Amino acid sequence: MTQFANHEKEINDHNVGVFVIGHGTPKDIEWFYSKNETSLEIFVASNRDAYRVTEMISSIKHSLSFRTIGFMKKAHHDGFRQTSLKGNPWQLGGVLMISVAGQLMYQHRSQQPGDHADINDILNVLK
């Protein structure tokens, strides 16, 4: 999510819409907006249907690994603090870029927490 917020201007210059789907509640979206400066549109799929349809991973095994500890340390070092859980803690996300015609242009399904799509790959698809 942060990688999009940090590159909003570049993304908006390509005249595309970015929609973020979370798995918490509408109240969680309000909380997120209060803590982050972003104009990205955020929606919630509390029943997680959007995650099932897009085949995103929801797994304790994928969420708890030694590599996850490294991602947590890096995030903490970079100033990101998770002070509470919002939604399902085992649900991983990803990025799907779909054209107006419905063509899948890019996909990245996170394999564990901290496994984010490379923003440069995303920006290259927009070119």
C-alpha positions as CSV (number, residue, x, y, z in Angstrom):
1,M,0.0,0.0,0.0
2,T,2.8,2.4,0.9
3,Q,4.5,1.9,-2.4
4,F,1.4,3.2,-4.2
5,A,1.0,6.2,-1.8
6,N,4.6,7.2,-2.3
7,H,4.1,7.2,-6.1
8,E,0.6,8.6,-6.4
9,K,1.6,11.4,-8.7
10,E,3.5,9.1,-11.1
11,I,0.5,6.7,-11.2
12,N,-2.0,9.5,-11.6
13,D,0.0,11.0,-14.5
14,H,-0.9,7.8,-16.4
15,N,-4.6,8.5,-16.0
16,V,-5.4,5.2,-14.3
17,G,-7.5,4.3,-11.3
18,V,-6.0,2.6,-8.3
19,F,-8.4,0.8,-6.0
20,V,-7.2,-0.7,-2.8
21,I,-9.3,-3.5,-1.3
22,G,-8.8,-4.2,2.4
23,H,-10.2,-7.0,4.5
24,G,-11.2,-5.0,7.6
25,T,-14.2,-2.8,8.2
26,P,-15.2,0.6,6.9
27,K,-14.1,2.0,10.3
28,D,-10.6,0.6,9.6
29,I,-10.5,2.7,6.4
30,E,-11.3,5.8,8.3
31,W,-8.5,4.9,10.7
32,F,-6.1,4.3,7.8
33,Y,-6.9,7.7,6.2
34,S,-6.4,9.4,9.6
35,K,-2.9,8.0,9.8
36,N,-1.8,8.3,6.1
37,E,-1.8,11.1,3.6
38,T,-3.3,9.5,0.5
39,S,-6.0,10.1,-2.1
40,L,-6.1,6.4,-3.1
41,E,-9.6,4.9,-3.0
42,I,-9.9,2.2,-0.4
43,F,-12.7,-0.3,-0.2
44,V,-13.2,-3.3,2.2
45,A,-14.3,-6.8,1.4
46,S,-15.1,-7.9,5.0
47,N,-16.2,-11.3,3.8
48,R,-12.9,-11.6,1.8
49,D,-14.7,-12.7,-1.4
50,A,-12.4,-10.4,-3.4
51,Y,-9.4,-12.3,-2.0
52,R,-10.9,-15.7,-2.8
53,V,-11.8,-14.7,-6.4
54,T,-8.3,-13.3,-7.0
55,E,-6.7,-16.3,-5.3
56,M,-4.8,-14.4,-2.7
57,I,-3.2,-16.5,0.0
58,S,-4.6,-16.8,3.5
59,S,-2.4,-19.0,5.5
60,I,-0.7,-19.1,8.9
61,K,2.2,-21.1,7.3
62,H,2.8,-18.3,4.8
63,S,2.4,-15.5,7.3
64,L,4.7,-16.9,10.0
65,S,8.3,-17.6,8.8
66,F,11.8,-16.6,9.5
67,R,11.7,-14.3,6.5
68,T,8.7,-12.5,8.0
69,I,10.8,-11.6,11.0
70,G,13.3,-9.9,8.6
71,F,10.5,-7.9,6.9
72,M,9.2,-6.9,10.4
73,K,12.6,-5.6,11.4
74,K,13.0,-3.7,8.2
75,A,9.5,-2.1,8.5
76,H,10.2,-1.2,12.1
77,H,13.6,0.3,11.1
78,D,11.8,2.3,8.4
79,G,9.4,3.8,10.9
80,F,6.4,1.6,10.3
81,R,4.7,0.4,13.5
82,Q,1.9,-2.1,13.6
83,T,0.1,-1.3,16.9
84,S,-3.0,-3.4,16.3
85,L,-4.5,-6.0,13.9
86,K,-7.1,-5.0,11.4
87,G,-9.0,-7.7,9.7
88,N,-7.7,-11.3,9.2
89,P,-4.0,-11.4,10.3
90,W,-3.3,-14.4,7.9
91,Q,-4.7,-12.8,4.8
92,L,-2.1,-11.7,2.3
93,G,-2.7,-9.4,-0.5
94,G,-1.2,-8.5,-3.9
95,V,-1.5,-6.4,-6.9
96,L,-3.6,-7.0,-10.0
97,M,-3.5,-4.6,-12.9
98,I,-6.5,-5.0,-15.2
99,S,-7.1,-2.9,-18.3
100,V,-10.4,-1.2,-19.0
101,A,-11.0,-4.1,-21.5
102,G,-10.6,-6.6,-18.7
103,Q,-7.2,-7.9,-19.7
104,L,-4.9,-8.9,-16.8
105,M,-1.8,-6.8,-17.4
106,Y,0.2,-7.6,-14.2
107,Q,-0.2,-9.7,-11.1
108,H,1.7,-10.2,-7.9
109,R,0.4,-12.3,-5.1
110,S,2.2,-11.8,-1.8
111,Q,3.7,-15.0,-0.6
112,Q,4.3,-13.7,3.0
113,P,4.0,-10.4,4.9
114,G,6.3,-7.8,3.4
115,D,6.4,-9.4,0.0
116,H,5.3,-6.4,-2.0
117,A,5.1,-5.9,-5.7
118,D,8.0,-4.0,-7.1
119,I,6.8,-0.4,-7.8
120,N,9.1,-0.2,-10.8
121,D,7.5,-3.2,-12.4
122,I,4.1,-1.6,-11.9
123,L,5.2,1.8,-13.3
124,N,6.8,0.0,-16.3
125,V,3.4,-1.7,-17.1
126,L,1.8,1.8,-17.1
127,K,4.2,3.1,-19.8
